[in-house]
Amino acid sequence: MSAIGRALSCRREPHRFLEHGEVNMSGRFEIKIAHDKSTATIKAFDESGAEVVVSLDSDKLLSLIKGLGAVHSKMIEGRPLPDLERERVDAVVNPRWYVSPQLMGEASALSFYHSAFGPVSFLVPIDQVERMISFLAKQVEIAKASRQGKGN
């Protein structure tokens, strides 16, 4: 197995952000961002200490991320999806978003720009959209009531 293959076989652990634009993922990967932010250098290590080094600009890095996402999607195909209520998620605050004005069959297309993954889009069945609208409307009412209480 290659150094990248061995490094990728490590168990899933959250990455740690270090100083100066560095990320360390379980000691198997190190990612450094150039001072001018023009490239990221990825080092993959295996148990023997062998390493593979790849430097990518932001477009190529995003392409790699999308490719890895597509591979991951294929690998989990057919498995039940986890309950999000129990999952730790990394939220993007105030992302750019778009809702397509046309239905896509019986679904609404919701698109967001995620700073880590680029543009992502979801086709949400209309019955789930109704549930989202109800839930979000309740949150809006709670936020309005909270603002009014603070304004007194």
Secondary structure, DSSP 8 states (H G I E B T S, - for coil): --HHHHHHTS-----EEETTTEEEETTTEEEEE-TTSSEEEEEEE-TTS-EEEEEEEHHHHHHHHHHHHHHHHHHTTTS----GGGS-----SS--EEE-SS-BTTEEEEEEEETTTEEEEEEEEHHHHHHHHHHHHHHHHHHHHHHHHHH-
